Amino acid sequence: MEIPPAVRARGITKTFGEVLALDGVDLDVAGGQVHGLVGPNGAGKTTLLGLLLGLAVADSGTLEILGSPVGRTPAVPDGVAGFVDGPGLYPSLTARQNLAALASLRRHAAESTVDVGEALEQVGLTDVADDRVRGFSLGMRQRLGLAAALLTRPRLLVLDEPANGLDPAGKRHVHRVITALAAQGTAVFLSSHRMDDLAALCSEVTILATGRAVFTGPVSKLAAEGGDLDYRLVTTDPEAARRLAGETPGLGVVPGPDGRRAEAEVVVHGPAAALDELVVRLVGAGVALRELGPVVPPLEAAFLALTETGAKQPADLSALSEKAGQEESR
């Protein structure tokens, strides 16, 4: 029997006065999947997250969450948890007291001690469990908000910038929690401005621009939407590398802002296949390659291509969106 998606939205539209926040958005989030949501400021991300958490209702369209239709009242079925615009916490209470209060409100008071301790341990806050939240950093508050969401053992977890304010160790810890939840069957829908978070966590992603979904699909396909990229190379012989790059079909050497580049590096522009050919030529010429990577990560390049309407004509944006939809239907 086919398992229904955790989220299924069709033609979702939401307005606030004369502002069209969401314009015919379709969305599918499968159980056991980490699905990313990205877009420029004002694209409608917060509105969409709010709909999934029952903080607002759509003006039109259909929305099913965990197999249950969501009607015209702001209510979602049990099994949904998360936060938007940062977690709401009591600053005068400790981390443990905050979670205990929430557990009690959710009628889990009898098992709140176990659940609270487990949640704090999961997000790495056991050592500060009895500290007042008013002294917490932004990253610690985000982790406590995640712990609060875990109290209900959710089947759909909705998170708004969960890695915001985290140091590298904290981000790695949160990533492990999210990955483990997905492995256990929880659907995770999260917004992020960080392309590295998307690449590390998400199997699929949706990009919003001016209230519309301009892309939805696998992260690998999104990376392919970026087209040709600038790549930075550091070699043992930069002059030879520049010469070989200029001789490689499909590649061009990119000058710096002042017409020059640092002596040790070469920046080239072109498709990945041409870059592969350059690497083969470098090895054949005895030039060692010490560093190679895109100047702008592929996911970020694709994001910019799909959302920078100031740099691209609307027709170009429509063509990219149509291409994504055609590939998705295959």
PyMOL commands that set and color helices and strands:
alter all, ss='L'
color gray80, all
select helices_A, chain A and resi 45-52+95-105+109-122+126-128+133-135+138-150+168-183+195-201+219-224+238-247+272-284+298-307+314-329
alter helices_A, ss='H'
color red, helices_A
select strands_A, chain A and resi 7-16+19-29+34-38+60-65+68-69+80-83+156-160+187-191+204-209+212-218+229-235+252-253+265-270+289-294
alter strands_A, ss='S'
color yellow, strands_A
deselect
rebuild
show_as cartoon
